[in-house]
């Protein structure tokens, strides 16, 4: 899993450098991505420790300091907050930078899901479908055949990365489209996972996924109706000139 995170960082730096150049951002992409990565790691651990300590009435600090608990949504919150800090320090528009990060995030998440598959983590419910898998060395281990939901999400994320890459000059706000794509995929895939519902039929990740869908949709509509608030990407200008 750690190897896939390292690959995701290196690939993300390369993609971010291309996107930042297209958007006319002169700041070093690896520096800004380091803010995002630090925020993502801290946010994911905090979210895990707070969530589990409340739900299972366990001590907060042992959870925070444990090796477990790389939660995506906590990482997303922490990453965005640290991106805001990094953009403020380096004089970069947060909105333009998050546009650059949309495809990077999808690639990074997809590679992270490959890491989950390799260690046998985040698999789904027991199933008898032909492509079901067992993870006897997983975390936790299981000898029952389960849905490989990490692979379902990996495919969805790779498709999203390709779609958003093609839309990078046409979208009113690419980050909003990332939020909607991520939310839609997680909402559906969650039905094959084993998390307990917390509100009606929805699990905690589904509740957050709905929030991502709605907030992403509102942001997309706002910038669609107010295109003057969206800076013209340098890459789009060059593409039009050619």
Steps between C-alpha positions, in 0.01 A plus 500: 500500500784738585661427164178592317480825699855584389413423137185711532704795632755479216234459232289772661794740495550437129131546412474804726801661331329460161171643627662786689697595189177495298337725760795739513601418860872552557526349850686170544244216477690268735497770770124552476439125482704455817253730680215286366667172598580615854145628544362179356695275738424709810135544401449131431645400837301763690176401329562133574588559865206734565250281315600168658545645850142635488334199333679229700574694820876443472789721611587770247880513531577128445282515187677811376844346553412156362608378156137467393266765372573641154151638432436673169247762607711615794793523262292702254404754767856527631644518150269784395577697816874463449459582129336826607796572729755416231320706237478796739872484580606461136251743349299246297123507442347213699226455241744472212726267700212269592409490130855376438461243776175343374666248266793456740261397777326242284830342394626505859185341638502232230859407583411503868223249430754276328698520824187402695457200271862390545469500880142365502339805658159666446339202331123458482226267612491123455389403149472209258574700183763336274753778560471488879829464688627386839771684694645252753794734562285814489437771754293352653549153347204312352472160336149576374446621145427873504447786256839654403349847541840666492529385136150628421602842631836486323328452161254782573781736597715421195199565273440827684862605453469447124166684479617800702827521309305543177279763664776703661461798264121478461387463860382808693657348814680167470533451876121506531479225238756302700284535811192376314683211332655390828174531691295310242745211481543463874124519562430209264802283591418536868198272449746210451705586807439406863469835680197538727225750406485811718219698334206322335663249264823699461840428649729777620700506170171522308387799704829674422473392136158667474649816653776491237247453221281788614780746579682410178180551303437840658857612429477379140172687441643816660805511274295395199276802554787732588779412255670837557605377847701220340848610378583403142753213505823568315476158336156574363627823345792321336271223376260753348787687334631182343 
